[in-house]
Amino acid sequence: MGPDEAAARQAERLKNDGNEYYRKDRLGAAIDAYTEAITLCPKVAVYWTNRALCHRRRKDWGRVEEDCRRALELDHDSVKGHYMLGLALLQKEEYAEGVKELERAMDLGRGAHPRSYIIEEIWQELARAKYLQWEHDSTKHSWELQNLKETCELALKEKLSLDNSETEGFLDDMARSRSEKLEALGRVFQKAGEADIPTEVPDYLCCKITLDIFRDPVITPSGLTYERATLLEHLHKVGRFDPTTRKPLNPSQLVPNLAIKAAVQAYLEEHGWAYKMF
């Protein structure tokens, strides 16, 4: 056995020790074991992401970011690397970059482990991140709109006051015109802020079973659309039939409803508050 092979085997033993310590919540010992493994074999990405998991448990987000960036240098397709880097960036309120990393983790995870527990976890964090991003942008947008509205109202009032001073008579007409213009200005700004006001999500964007917004919509031969995971659970636990039409249905007959999926994405991009419903 050569020195490189011996080091690799020792590093794997240390990784396994770290995993056992992690399961027992002995985070300090786990970090030490992973660090020793990294020292022996620094080019193995999983050692870095495993140590990052420990730092995440300790909420040491700076070290999470450092280890994940190193892991991604070694393995660009590390699901856990992108996922935890996204979480670390969100802690720094770098919402756009954090969301980007979570979306990358989601895409990679769906391809490698479509039914893995981590996909659901990533999705929940992604939805939360999207909501936080919307909340941050919405607050800024509302503040800017309010300032602009006040500036426009002040300018309009000054103009109307100047017009009044230059006009003799017709005071009632001028007052009425002033009121109408201010009301019209208010309607313009109200319309501009409508996208930031939560309302009800359209029914066609929601699953008939869960009543939640679609994430992975599929269409049946009957022409009805359901959430894939929910429908598969129904077929597995209840019976192989369409829950609405009661017609026979097999999983192989389900087809992704790309049109609805695109419509959901477009709706969420315009109404970020809806991410809170996931």
Number of C-alpha atoms within 10 A of each C-alpha: 6 6 8 11 10 12 16 15 15 16 24 17 15 22 25 16 17 28 22 14 18 20 11 10 13 14 20 14 17 26 24 17 23 28 21 18 25 20 13 19 18 17 15 17 22 21 26 26 27 25 26 28 23 24 20 18 13 13 13 14 21 16 18 28 23 14 24 28 20 18 27 20 14 16 15 13 16 20 26 24 30 27 26 26 30 30 26 23 21 22 14 11 15 14 22 14 15 26 25 16 23 27 18 17 26 24 15 18 22 14 9 11 12 14 12 11 9 18 19 14 12 22 17 15 18 24 19 17 23 23 22 20 20 23 15 13 15 18 12 12 16 15 12 11 16 14 12 13 17 12 12 15 17 13 12 16 16 12 12 17 15 11 12 16 8 9 11 8 9 9 11 9 10 16 14 10 13 18 13 12 16 16 12 12 15 16 12 12 15 13 9 13 15 11 14 18 10 11 11 6 17 10 11 14 21 20 22 17 14 12 14 15 23 23 19 17 26 23 18 19 14 13 7 16 24 27 23 21 14 15 25 17 11 16 18 12 9 11 15 17 16 19 18 10 10 11 11 13 18 15 14 7 10 18 14 16 18 13 10 20 18 11 14 22 15 11 15 18 14 13 19 22 21 20 19 13 11 13
